[in-house]
Structure formats: structure tokens, C-alpha cells
Amino acid sequence: MCEECGVGAAGRYEIVVAGHLGARLARTLDGWEVQANPDTTTTLIGSVDQAALHGTLGRLRDLGITLLAVRRVDREAAASG
């Protein structure tokens, strides 16, 4: 693992998907804050490790939810602050 680049380490991630997720599904996404956006997308924000991130991405795929973006946000916040 690359300690300097943080590969495999826990981080803060943002996932944007098409549509609004139902309340029942949103409650099952442990570790993620779920935010419905006015533009009919949903943003998931969470501090998770790589296994949890990939598990969530796989679950969204299995449910047929369209993935629009995934990005690590903690490095950007640290760089700007």
C-alpha cells in the first residue's frame, strides 16, 4: 500500500447518483449521509475505507442506480484550507 498516496486508507468520499433514493434505501446505507439534490440527483457523503466504498458502489450497481460521479473530498478540503 502507498502510505503517501493513501491507497486503501479510509477517506471522505462523495458519490453522486441519478434520481432520488427512497427513504428505506437511504436508511440502509450505513456510514453515508444521503442528500437529495434539487436537480433530481442524490449525493452520498461518507468517511469510509476502500472496502466499504467498493461495497456501496457494487450495491448501487446491483440496484440499477446510475452512477454519475465518485470523488475523494478530504484531500481537496485539506489543500484549500
N, C-alpha and C positions, 0 to 999 in steps of 0.2 A: 504494500500500500504506500502511496505517496503522502507522507505527512505534510509536506509543504503545500500540496495542492488540495488536500482534504478529501481525496478519493476514498469513498467508503465511509467517511465520517458523517455524523449527524449534522444536519444543517437546516436552515429555514427555506422552505420551498413554496412556490406558488404554482398552482395548476389551474388553468382556465379551460372550461368545457362549454360546449354549445348547449343552450337551453337552461332551464331552471330545474334543479334536483328537487324531488319531493321531500317533505319533512321526514318521512320514515327512513328514506335512504340516507339523508343528511345525518340523522342521529346515529347511524351505524358506522360512520366514517371516523373512527376513534383517532384522536390526535390531530384532526383537521378542523379548522374554523371554516364554516361554509357560508358564503356571502352571495346572495342573488343580486345580480347587477341589472341596471335599467335597460341595458342593451340585449336582454334575454340570454346572457351568459351567466355562468356561475364560477366564482373564484374560490378555490380551496387553498388555505394557507396553514402550514404546519411546520413544526420543528420535529423532523423525523430522520431516522437513519436510512441508508440506501435500501435495506430490505423492506422497510415499511413503505418507502416511496414506490418501489417497483411493485409491491403488493397492491397498493392503491391503483397504480396505473393499469395493472392486469385486471383488477376488478372492474374499473371503468370500461376497459375494452370488452370484457365478458358481458357487460350490461348493454353494450352497443352505444355507449355515450361517446360523442365526437370530441376528441381532444384538440384544443386549439393552441395551447402553449404550456410549457413547463419551464420554470427558471428557478435558479437558486438566488434568493434575495439577500441573504445575510452578508455576503461579500460586498455587494453593491452598497448596502447601508453603511458598512464599515469604511468603505473607500470614500463615501461622500461625507461622513461625519467625523 
